Amino acid sequence: MTCSELDPLNLSIEMMNIPSVSPSQDEAIDHLIAYLEPIGFICYKLRFSDVTNLYARKGSSGRNLCFAGHVDVVPAGEGWDSDPFIAEIKDGYLYGRGAVDMKPAIAAFIAAVSRLTEMNDNSISLLISGNEEGDSTYGTPKVLEWLDKQGEKLDACIVGEPTNPSVLGQMIKVGRRGSINFELVVKGIQGHAAYPDIAVNPVNKICFALADLKRHQFDGGTSYFPPSNLEVTNIHVGNSARNVIPASASASINIRFNDLHNKDGISSLVGRIIDQHTKDYELKVISSFDPFFNEPGELALIAKKAVKEVTGLDAVFGSDGGTSDARFIHKYCPIIEFGLNNEMAHKANERVKVSDIRLLTDIYCLIITKFFSNSTSAKNENDNSDL
């Protein structure tokens, strides 16, 4: 089959001009469908609650190689030099919200598929979420449940999140750290600041507890994971009077942890450290995800070879960074994550090199070709074994 090649830059610009702040609605998904159906994809627009998602498949046999991504973006925020939702090319860079995370990666994969002349009786699919930047509840997890009910199997998956620290080709992710968010409330006894002996100041207690938590060394990292890390992301007292000891103080805590830990162990550890400073507190887990790791297998090794051929770099396998929808997909099939550079993700003046979009297209095209060539080789070996 022969398809006319699509331009990944043009599609990137068109997608970035759609202000699909999470949770994304219909427009961005409809735009993708308009590109996918003419090149042979059967598209399923899947709406759960207020989120619109997409599953699209080209081919109905062989191994199903899936690309997973998201069309939703974070809010623009302040500090932009131009309209964040009007893509602009300047000095070799494409500017706009979603330039890195991750509309051009979706465009690159679709453009790569449009180049294929032979799929060797295999299938390609796209799983596109509209709610990755939110809580993901009605995005990828719901699509995966739908696929399971349809009897649809994914044999391997490329997640197009930005994975490279600064240069395209540096890193392929084969796992992700766990993440846990706590809300800590330390209680005291309100009183006059001039009489601390008849009050209990919760601010002192929470500060000492947070300092010990921050100083704690969880581990030294593992082969594929960096050391676990704790960050205090908010401290709140809500006291407008300078001469009043408040009745309570609260803090938000985020911990990114590697595969030496799980959420129960992390929760117990945090509780023990706080216990050293106060017993009068509440500690709630707001959200948590355990780490996961896929030993680099067929797809990871194919991707490493493709990156080397296109960029000349020896990509390392890593598992750092934030969470992604890979935390859901890895339960269904082997996955890797590979996309653009992540240094400008979520920042003002988010931008990506135009040349990197084209290189990423080349890499995705090679990965697909090599993956399907492996499928044919394996099939031929099986056929010959019966002779």
N, C-alpha and C positions, 0 to 999 in steps of 0.2 A: 504494500500500500504506500502511496506517496501523498504527502501533505505539503501544502505551501508553508514555508517557514514563517514564523511570527517573530516580530522584533521585541525582545524583552524590555528594551528601554521605553518604547512607546506604551506597552502595556503597563509598565511600572508607573509611568507618569499618569496614565488614565486612572489607575487604581488609587494613586496617592491624592488625586484631585477629588476623590470621594471621601468626605470627612466621617469615616466610619468609627467614631469613638465608641469604645466598649460600653454596653453590649451592642454589637452591630445588627442592623436591621437588613432589609432586602437589597438595597441598591448595589452594594459591593458584590454580593453573591450573584445577583442577576447579571452583572457585568462580566463575571468570570464565565458564567454559563454561555453567554453570547460568543465567547471565544472557544469554549470547549466543545460545544455541540458540532460546529462545522468541521472539527478535526477528529470526529468519531467517538466522542464520549457520550455515554448515557448519563444524564445528570438527575440527581435526586435532591431536591430542595427540602431540607428538613428543619422544621420550626418547632422548638421546644420553649414553652413560656414566651418570653419576649426576645428570644435569640434565634436568628436564622443561620443555619449551617448548610454545608454542601458535601455530598458524597458523589463522586463522578468516576465512572469506570469505562475504560476502552479495552475491548477484548473480553472474552468470556471463558477462556480456557488457560491452561498452564499455570505458572506461578504468578501471583498477583503482587507486584511491587507498588507500594503505596507511598505517596508524598503527603505529609501532614503539615499544615500551617494554619495561620489565622489571618483574617482580614481586619479584625478589630485593632484599634490603636489606643494608646493612652491619650488623655487630654493634652492639648498643645502646651499649656502653661505660658509663662512669660519669658521675655528675653529674645524673641525671634527678630531677625533682621528683615524678614519678608513674611508673607502670609504662609503659615505652616500647612495650609490645605490647598495651596496652589504650587504644584511642583515646579522647581526652577533649576535650570542647569547653569552653573557658574564655575569657571576655572576647572573644568573637568569633573565636577562633583554634581550630583543630583541632590537637591535640598528639599525637605518637606517631612512632615510627620509620617512615619511609617517607612522612611527610606532605608533604614537599617532593620527595623523590627516590624513587619518583615515582608512588605508587599513586593519588592523586587525579587525576592527569593521565589515567591509563587510565580511571578512572571517568568523568571529564568527557567523554572521547571516546565511550565507549559510550553515555552519556546523550545526547550530541549526535546520535548515529546513531538513537537511539530516537525522536527528535523528527521525523525525516524522513518526509515524506508522499510524496515522489517522488524517485527516483534517476535518472530520465531514461535508463533502460537502461544504467546504469553499475554498477560494483562497488566495494564497500568491504571492506578486509581489515585484520586486525590481526596483527602479528608480535610476539609477546610472549616475551621471553627469561627464562630462570630463572638466568642466570649472568652478567649484565652487570657486577655489582659484583666478580666474581671475575676469572678470566683470560679469560673469554668463549669459551674454546675450544669448549665443547659447547653454546653458546647460539646467538646470531644467525648466526655463520658457518655452522654446520651446518644451520640452518633455510634459509638462502639457498641452500646447495648442494642441499638437498632440493627446494626450489621450482624450481630450475633443471632438475633431473632430471624433475620433473613437467610441465615446460613452462609453468609458472606465471609470468606476467610482472607486474611492478610498474611502473606508469606514473609514479607520484610517491609520495613518502613524507614524512609528518610524524613526526618523532621527538619524543616528549613529554618530553624532559629539561628540567629547570628552566633557563631561559635569561636571566631578568631579574635584574639586580643587586639591586634593592630594590623596584621598583614594577612590577606586572603591565602589560606592554605596552611595556617599554623596549627590548627586544632580540629580534631573530630571528636565530638563528645560521645562517650559510650555509657554514660550514667549521669546521675545528678545527685547532689547532696540532698539530705532531708531538710525540711524547714518546719519550725514550730514557733508559733506566736503565743506569748503569754500576756495576760493582763494581771498585774499585781496591785493589790490594794492593801496598804498598811494602815491600821487604825491606831488612833491615839486618843488623848483626852484634851478637848479644847480648853484654852485658858488664856490668861493675860500673859504677854511676852515678858513682863516684869516679874512674874511669879512662876518660873518654870518648875519649881519644886512641887507645885500642886497641879501640874498639867503633865501630859505625856506628848512629846513632839514626834509625830510620825515622820516628819521630813528628815530628821536625823537618822531614824531607823532605816528608812528606805534608801537614803544616800549611802549609808555604810553597807547595806546589803547589795546594792547595785555595784558598788566599787569592788566588793569581793567576787561577785559574779563575773564582772569584766576581767578581773585579774586571773580568774581560774583558767588553767591550761587543760583543755579537754583531752587533747591528744597531739601527736606530732604529724598527723596525716598518714596516708597509706599510699600504695603504689599508684593508684589512679585518682586519689582524692586529696585535696589540701587539708590542713588542720581545720577542725571545727571552730566556729567563731560565733561569739555573742555580741549583739549590738543593742543598746538601749535606744529605742526610737522615739520615745515620748516620756516626759515627766509632767504630771499635772497635779496641782494642789487646789486651784480655784479659790484662793484666798486673796481678797482685795484689800484687807486691812493689815497694815504693817505691824501693828502691836498685838496681834492675835495669833496664838499657836493654834493651827488648824486641827480639826478632828480626824482628818484622813489625808493620805497622799497616794497617788497612783502612778504607775509606770507601765509602758508597753515595752516588751522585750522580744527580740527575734533571734533565734539561734539557727545557724546553718550547720548541719552535722553530717559527718561521713559514715561509712558503713561499719565503723566500730561501735556505733550507738543505735538505739531505736528511741521512739518518742517516749515510751514508758520509762526507760532508763534516764533520759534527759530530764523528764519531769521530776523524778525522784531526786536527782542530783540538785536541781534548782531549789527544790523544797528544803533539802538538808542545809544548803548554804544560807537560805533566808532564815531558817530556824535558829541559826547562831546569833541572830540579831533581834528577832521578835517572834513571838508565838501568835500574836494578834494580827493575822493577815488573811487575805483570800488570794488564791492563785488559780486563775482560770486559763485553760488552754482554749484559745480562740480558733486556731486552725493548725493542722499538722499533716505532714507527709513524710513517710520514711524514705531513706535513700534507696536508690537502686543502681545496679551495675550489670552490664552485659559484657561478658568476656568477648574481646574482639573476635568476631567470626567472619563468615563469608562476606557479608555486605561491608563490614568495616574494612577488611583487607582490600576489597575491590575499590572502595572509596579512597583509601590511602594511595593505591596505585594511580587512580585517576587524577588525584590532586598532584601527585609527583609529575605525571605526564604533562599536565597543563601549566603548572606553576614552577616546577623544579624543586618544590619544597617537600621535605619529609614531615608530614603532619604527625603530631603526637596525639595519642589517645588520652582524653582528659574527662573530668567529671565536675569541674568547678562551675561557678556562676549560680544563677537563680534557678527556680523551678520552671518547668515547662510542661506542655501536654504530653511529653514523652513519659511522664510519670504514670500516665494511664495506659498508653499504647504498649509499653514494654510487657504488659501482662498478656498481650494477645499475640505478639510476634517479635522477632529480633529487630532492634532499631539502632540507628545511629542518628546523630544530629550534626548537620553541616550547613552552614549558610555564610552570611557576610561577616564583616568585622563588627564587634559589639561595642567599641569604645564610645560611639555616639548614640547608642540606644537610649531612648526616653529623654534625651537632652534637648535643650533649645538649639535651633539650627541643625537638627538631625540631618546627616548627609552621608552619602556613599559615593565612592569613585564610580563614574560611568563605566570605566574599563573593568571594574570588578563585577559588575552585573553581567557583562559579556563573558568574562572568564568563568563565572559561576555557571552560566548556561553551558559552556563547554564541558565543565566538570560533571554536571548532572547528566549531560548527554552520554559521556563516557561511562559513567556509573551504570546507567540503564543498559547500554550496549553490552558492557562486560557481564552484568548480572544475567541478562538473557542469553548471552553466549554460554555462560556456565550451565544454564538450564538445558540448552541444547546438547552440550557435552555429556551431562549426566544422563540425559534421555538416551543418547546414542550408546553410552556404555551399558545401560540397562538392557537396551534392545540387543546388543551384541552378546550379552551374557546368556541369552536364551538360544543362541545358535549352536 
